[in-house]
Amino acid sequence: MQWISEFEKGGVEGLKLKPGRGRKSILNDEEVATVKTCLQEDFNLTIKAVKLKIEQDFGKQLGMSATNNLLRKLNFSYITPRAKHYKQDKSLHKEFKKKS
């Protein structure tokens, strides 16, 4: 019923999405820029370290997923180490490296 009343009020233009919808970001643009410069200085920061830095510098609480989304928005990716098998023999691994 709501879209019918919106159509009656504004026609087809009344059905289009209006700006300002959705959840607002906790950090403003200046704070996001500060986080970006911090990440550019040190690429090895983990999500937990970024989250703690935001809490210390700005006094705002972000969750782990929100921090991860912020990193993706800033075109940074979370680097994870390659998995190692629990039966892997390190001595054989070192010998293989020497031979190749």
C-alpha positions in Angstrom: 0.0 0.0 0.0 2.9 2.3 0.7 4.2 2.2 -2.9 0.7 3.0 -4.2 0.5 6.1 -2.0 4.1 7.1 -3.1 3.1 6.7 -6.7 0.0 8.8 -6.2 2.0 11.6 -4.5 5.0 11.8 -6.8 4.3 9.6 -9.8 7.2 7.4 -11.1 9.7 9.8 -9.5 8.1 9.1 -6.1 9.0 5.4 -6.4 12.7 5.9 -6.9 15.1 5.5 -4.0 15.8 8.6 -2.1 19.3 9.6 -0.8 20.1 9.1 2.9 18.8 5.5 3.1 20.7 2.8 4.9 22.9 2.6 8.0 25.2 5.6 8.6 28.9 5.0 9.1 30.3 5.4 12.7 33.4 7.1 11.4 33.3 10.4 9.5 35.4 11.1 6.4 38.3 12.6 8.3 38.6 9.6 10.6 38.5 7.2 7.6 41.3 9.2 5.9 43.3 9.0 9.1 42.8 5.2 9.2 43.8 5.0 5.6 47.1 6.9 6.2 47.8 4.6 9.2 47.3 1.5 7.0 49.5 2.9 4.3 52.3 3.4 6.8 52.1 -0.1 8.2 50.7 -2.8 5.9 51.0 -5.6 8.5 48.3 -4.4 10.9 45.7 -7.0 11.7 42.0 -6.3 12.0 42.2 -6.4 15.8 45.1 -3.9 15.7 43.1 -1.5 13.5 40.0 -1.9 15.7 42.0 -1.1 18.8 43.7 1.9 17.1 40.2 3.3 16.2 39.0 2.8 19.8 42.1 4.5 21.2 42.3 7.4 18.7 38.6 8.2 18.2 36.9 6.6 21.2 34.4 4.8 18.9 33.7 1.1 19.0 33.6 -0.9 15.8 33.0 -4.6 15.5 35.3 -7.0 13.7 33.1 -7.3 10.6 32.6 -3.5 10.4 36.4 -3.1 10.6 36.9 -5.7 7.9 34.3 -3.9 5.8 36.2 -0.6 6.3 39.4 -2.3 5.2 37.7 -3.6 2.0 36.2 -0.1 1.4 39.7 1.3 1.5 41.0 -1.3 -0.9 43.1 -3.2 1.6 42.8 -6.9 2.0 43.3 -9.2 5.0 46.4 -11.3 4.4 46.4 -14.8 5.8 49.3 -17.2 5.9 49.3 -20.3 3.8 47.9 -23.4 5.6 50.3 -26.1 6.8 49.4 -29.7 7.2 49.7 -31.1 10.7 51.8 -34.0 9.5 54.3 -31.9 7.6 57.9 -32.8 8.4 60.0 -29.6 8.7 63.3 -31.4 8.0 62.0 -32.8 4.7 60.8 -29.3 3.9 64.3 -27.9 4.4 65.9 -30.6 2.3 63.5 -29.9 -0.5 64.4 -26.2 -0.4 68.1 -27.0 -0.6 67.6 -29.2 -3.6 65.4 -26.7 -5.6 
